[in-house]
């Protein structure tokens, strides 16, 4: 079957190459693309300019040719007049094709294109959603060259409509460490498919983390170290080799092992399973290091209607030694567990935030009015904030010593829910800005004893009715919303596109599972999603606890 498909793709490319007079309306045709630095499965082969095309048709064809990055967008450059400068790598604008409109002035010397923008990708591959309803206008200048219209001035970057974008560009994660070098933190980027392995390697070795994440993560590659020559080459045995300068030989083994770990974790997302660092063609001795996992226990932690707290096991609830008793005394409305289950953060029926420790002790941490459900960071501190005072975030030791968090959610007037990622480097929140519910991310920046949030990164500019969220995995935030009594689950990808799906009726709380999403409704029914189906797991559940990982 694979051979047949490959043959069909080759035939399509040959047919396209032989055709003349193809229409300039519609989009490009799919076919097999050239081999790049990773196994490419599919590529678009756009048409070049057609004879006697109008100025608007030339611009439309140029935009369509942005879907063909082969040979540095060689086809798109055929639409340009000689000497015209254009940088296709500067940005990607993702739009809705149905809303795209090109209008030429009467003499044909300029064309403006109006776009309904969905998202954008910057020169470093970082993806950002657009404000709902965003409209963008692009201007092009044209002149006659050999009696044919050609573009003399064009905005840098390419424009792709939203259905085509993930076929032309591929998501890959630049792998960084948390400040303790215990966790791998993915920084999702989008690169042209033929270039993804080289681009993700360049981003790691020669680049910087995304601006919103920069202060929260660490890179083992020294700033003064740069790639040599092509960033990734394949050996005869299929091993990806990354060429480094002589200076790499002076680095200590711990640093080299961390570098190897980051490279391996980065390139596996680009489809490469084995990678080797080299200097002058000679392999560097380095080993991938084990890192802490961020998955959660496959069994949910719950508080039942009769006040029993523990781990759900079939029809039973197994107590967590000593901790369960401490949690039960606090009469919780929300609970979050530390990864090793030695600590729980609790919002009580009285609206206060408290801690429960594995030795049975409990502490009142925060009694400010209007608190939302707390979250635990990777240091075991419990974060708490009033709903109507988003900037007043505090982190408490389990025994109650507070610390103010700097730069917390500027410009937000309300926070409905928040949770810290299991690697401890990021925080997600449902906030209200100028009367609109949005979902924000921020890096957690630690400088000595001081903790602050980095600049906010918007995951969604419009989440009407959003009321709860949870980290589902390292790169996905699940958000529960309810509008006109209809609940839904928005799965927002950190650095990518999201999805929207149904949830059980009257859903009130969400938590990530080991390989699923868990939702609790307001009648005490607990559901788990596998694939696209929701399965009833238990009844008579009062609280579904969040979990900050597992030690297993």
N, C-alpha and C positions, 0 to 999 in steps of 0.2 A: 504493500500500500504506500509506504514512504517513497519507493522508487517511482511509482505511478504519479504521485503528487508532485515530485520533483520534476518529472518529465513534463507534466502539464504546466508547471510554473515556467520552465525554460521555453516551452512553446509560446506561452503568452508573452514573454519578453521579446522573443524573436518576431512575433506578429506585430507587437507594438512598435518595434524598431523599424519594421518594413512599411508601416502605414503612413500615409500622407493625408493631409486634409482632414484630420480628426477634429471634432467639434471643440471649441474652446469653452463651452459651458459644461456643467457637471464636474465630477471629481476624477482623480487619477485612478488607474487600474492596478490591482494587486498582481505581484509576480515575485519570483525568487530574486533576492538581491545578492550583491557580491558578498563574499566572505569577509568578515571584519576580524577584530581581535577577540571575538567570542562567537559561539555557534549562533548564527542568525537564522531564524526560522522563516521570516517573512519580511518582505520589503515592498514599498510602493515604488512604481516606476512612472514618474510624471512625464507628461508631454512637454516638448519644447514649444517655442513660439510658432504660430501658424502664419503662413503668408497672408498679407493683407488684413490681418487682425486689427480691430479698432483699438484706440487707446485703452478703453475700459476692458476689452478682452485681453490685452497684453497684461494689464495689472492683475486681472483675475487669474490668468494663467501663471503669472509669477507667484502669486500667493499659493496656488495649488502646488506649484513646484517646490514649495517649502517642505513638502512631505518626502522629498528625495534627498537625504543627506549624503548620498554616495559621491565620492570625489569632491568633498567640500562643497556640496550643493551645486554641482557643475551644471545641471539642467536649469536651475533657477537663474544662474548667471548668464544664460543665453538670452534672457529677457532684458539684460542691461546693455546700455550703450558702452562702447569701448572706453576704458578709463574710469568708469563709475565705481565708486567705493561702496561696499555693502558688507556688513559683518553678520552673517547668519547665526553666529553663536551668541550674540549679545543677549537675546531673550527669546522666549516663546510666548506668544499671545494665544490663548485658547478661547475660541469663540463658538457661537451657534451659527452654523452655515445658513440656516433658514433666514436669519436676520441680517446677513451680510449684504451690503449694498455698495456698488461702485458707481460713481457719477463723474463724468468728464465735462470739462468746460467746452464751449463750442469749437474752439480751435484745436482741441486735443492736447494742449500743452501741459495740462495737469489733470489728475484724477484724484478724487477723495473717496476713501472707503470707510463706511461706518460699520462698526462691529458691536455686537452684543457680547461683552467679555465675560467669560466664566472663571478664568484663572490665568495665572502667568507663571513662567519659570525663568529665573534670572540666569545670568551668565555662569553662575556656579552650580546650576542645576536645582536650586531651591524652589519649591512649588509653593504658591500662595493663592488662596481663593480670592476672587474679586468681590467687591461690594455688590450686593444684590441689585440688579438693574443697571449695572455699570455699562456705559456707552463710551466707546473710544473711536476717534477719527484719525485715520492715517492719510497722509498727503504724499503724492508721487508726482514728479516732474518727468515729462517725456519730450523727445524730439525725434525727427525723422533721420534714420540711418540707412543708407542704400534704399531709400524709398519705403522703409518699413518703420513702424513705431517701435522705439526702444526707451527704456527707463533711464533717465539721467540722474535721478535722485530718489532714494527709497529709504524709509526708516530701517535702522538695523534690526535684525531679528527675523523670525519667521512667524507666520500665523497658521494655526492648525485648528480645524474644528474638533469639538470635543470627542467625537466618536473615533477620529483618526489618530489623535494625539497618542494614546497608549500603544498604538501599533508602530508608530515612528520612533517614539521615545520609550525607554525602559527605566523602571525604578530600580535603584540599587542603593544600598546603605553604606555610607562611610562609617566605619566602626571606630568609636572613641572609647576611652575608659572613663569611669567615674573618678572623682578625686582620690579615692583609696585604691585604685587599680584592682578593684574586686569584681566590678560588673562591666560588661560591654554595653555601650549606649549607641543605638543606631541613629544616624543622621541621614534621613532619606533624601536622595537626589534623583533627578531625571536627566538621562543623557541619551543622545541618538544611539539607536541599537547597534550600529556597526562600530561604535566607539566606546561602548559602555565600560569595558574592562580597563582600557587606558584612562578614561576620564575619571573613574572612581579611584584609581591608583594615584593619579595626579592630584585629585582633590584631597586625598589623605596625606600624601607626602609633601606636596608643595602648597596646599591650600589651607584654609581655615574652617572651623566649624561654622554652621549657619549662625548668623548674627544673634538670634534670640537664644541660642544654646551655648555660645562661645565661652562664657565665664563658668559654665557648670560642668564642663568635661575636660579631660586631659588627653594629650596626644604624646605618645612615646617618641615619635619622630622629632628630633631636634629641629628648631627653626632653620639652622644653618645647613641642614642636609637637604639636598635636592636630587631629583632623578637624573640619571645619565641616559641620553639618547631616548629611544622609544621606551615608554614607561613599562610596557608589558610585551614580552616576546614568548613564544611557545617553543620549548625544546623538542627534540625528536621523540621524546617519550610522553609529550603532552603536558609537561609541567610548565606552569607560567613562571617566567623568570623576570624579576624586577631588578633593574640595574641601579646600583648605588655607587657613590664616589668612594675614594680611598678613606675618607674621614670616617666611614661607617666601621672600619676595622678597629678604631680606637674606642668604640663604645663598649660599655660593660655588658656582661651576659644578660643581666636582668633587663636592661633596656632593649637589647636585641630580641629577647624572647617576647617582650611586650610588642615590639614592632612586628614580629612575625605573627603574633596573635591578631593584631589589628588588620594586617594585610590579608590573612586567611579569612577572617570573618567578613571583611569587606568584599573580597573577590568571590566568595561563595555566593553572594547575592547577585553577582554578574554571571553566574553559571560556571565558575572555575573552582574546582575542588582541591587542587594542589598548587601551592605557590612556593617559590624559593627566592630568597634575596641573594644577589651576587655582586661581587666587585671584580671588575676586569674578567668577567666570565667564570670566576671561581665562586662556588657556593659559600655562603656565610653559615656558620654553625649556629642555629637558633631553633627553638622548639615552641610550638603553640602552648600557651599556659591554660590551665583550667580556670574558669571563672564561675562566679555564683550564678545560679539559675534564677529566673524571675517567674517561673510558672507557679501556680497555686496548687494546693492540695486538691485532688479530684473529688474529695468529699466536702460538701458545703458545711460551714459552721452556722448554726441557727440558734435562736431563742424561741422556744415553743410558747403557745398560748398559756400554758400552765406555769411558765417561768423557768423552764429547764434550759440551760445553755450547754452546748457541746457540739460535737461533730456528728452529722447525720450519717447513719450506717443502716441502710435498709429502712426498717420501720422503727429503729431505735435511735436514741441520741446518746452518744458516748461522751462522758464527761472528760474535759481536759483537766488533769489533776491539779487541784487547788485553785487554778484560774477560774474554772467554771463557777465555783461557789462565790468567788469574789465578784465576778460579773453579775451574777444573779442578785446580789444584794443591792446593786445600783439601779435596778428597775430601768433597763435601757430602752431607748427608742431607736438607737443606732449603735453599731459595734464595728470596730475594725481591729484585726489581729496582726501583731507583728509576725514576721516570717517564722520564727522559732516558737511561737505561741507562748512566749513568756510574758507578754504584755498585751493589754487590750485598751483601746481608746473608746470611751462611751459618751454618748449624749443621753442624759437621763430624762425621765418623765418631767422633771422640774425645769428642764431647759439648761442645766449646767453640764459642763464637760468634766469628766473624771477619768482616772486611770485605774486599772485593775492589774495587779502584779501576780506572778506565778507563786509567790510566797503567801498569797492570800490577802495582802494589804491593798487598800484602796485609798485614793487621794482625790480630793476636790481640787481641780485645776483652774477652772474658769467659770465665774458666775455672772459675767456680763449678760445683759438682756439680748434676746434674739439670736442666740448662737446657732450655727448650722452644724451638721455632722462633722466631727473632727477626723483627722488623718494622721498616720504615723510615718515619720521619715526613716531613712536608712540608719540613722544614729539612734533611733528609739525615742526621738522627741515627738510629742503630740502637738499638732498644729490646730489652732482654733481661731475663729473669726466671727464677729457678729454679721448677720445678714445685711444690715443697712450701713455698715461701716467697713467696706472691703479693704481699706488701707490699714486697718488695725489688726493685722494678723500677728499672732503670737505663737511661739513654739515653747512648750513646757517640758521640762524633764519629767519622768514618771512620778517623781516626788513633789513636783509643783513649782520648780524654779522657772520663772518666765524669761523669755527673750523676745524682743520686738523684731519683726521681719521688715527690712527696709524695702522701699519701692514696690509695695504690694498693690497691684492692680490699679495703676493711675487711671483716672477718668471714669472708673466704674462707680456707679451709685449703689449697686446691690450685688451680692454674691448669693446664688441659690444653692450651690453645691460645689465641692472641690475634692480632689484626691491627688495625692503624691504618687508618682510612678514608683514601681517596685525597685528600680535601681537607685532611687533617691535623688535623681538629678533634675527632674521636671515636675511641674505641677499643672494640672488641668482644672479649669473652673468654668461654671456657667455664671456669667456676669450680665448685668444690665448697664448699657451705655446709651445715654440719650433716649431712654425709654425702650430700647431694643435689646432683646436677649441675644447674647453672643456666646461663643465658646472660645476661651483663650488658653494658651499655653505660656509658660515662662520657665526659663532655666532657674535652678536654685544655686545661687552663687555663694560660696563659702570662702571668706577671707579671714583667717585666724578664727576668732570667736564670733565675728560678725556674719550674719546671714542676710541676704537680700534676694529679691527676685530680679531676673534680667528683664529686658524689654519684652512686652507682651507680643505674642505671635497669634494671630487670629486663625483659628481652625474653621470657624463658621461665623459669617457676619449676620446671620439671621436664623435663630433657633426659637421661634415662638412657642411658648408653652413648655420650654425645657425646665425640668425640675430635679433631675438626678443624673449622675454620671459615674462611670467607672472605667479604669484602665482595663481593657480586655486582653491586651498583650502589649509588647514593647512599642508598637507603632499604631495602635488603634484605641480610640476613646469611644466608648458607647454612651450615648446620651438618650435618656428617656424624655419624651415630650408628650404633651396632651393638649389638643386643640379641639374645642367643641365636643369634648368628651371622648374623642378618638385618640388612643395612645399609639405611639410608634417608637421604633428604635432607630436612631441615626448612628451609624458606625462611621466615625470620622477618622480618616487615616492621617497620621502625623507626617506631613510632607507628601500628600497625595489626595486622590479623589475618594469620596465617601459613598456609602450606600444607605438606603432607607428601606426599612422593612417593618412588618406588623409585629405586634407583641400581644400577649394575652390581655383580654379586656381588664380594665381597672388596675393595670400594673402600677406599682408604687415605688419599687426599689430595684436596683440592678447591681449585679456583681459579676466580675470575670471568673470563669472557671478554668480548669486545666486545658480543656479542649472544647469549651462551650461557653454560652452566656446564660446566666441565671437571673430570673425575674420573679419577684414576689408580688402578688396582687393584694388588694385591700381586704380580701376575705381570708387571707392566711394560706392561700395556695401557692406552692413553690413550683416553678417550671424551669426546665432546662432545655436549651435549644441545641439540636444536633442537625447540621445541615440547615434546611429551611423549616423544619418541623419543631413545634414546641411540645414537650412531654411533661405531664404532671408527675412531679417527683414526691411531693409530700403535701399534707394539709395541716392546719392548725399551727402555722408558723407565724410568730409575731414579728421577728426581726431576722433578716438575712444579713449575715456579717460579711464585711469586706475582708480580704486577706492580702497581706503584703508579701506574698511569696510562700515558699516552703523550704525546709532544710533537706528534704529527701530528693 
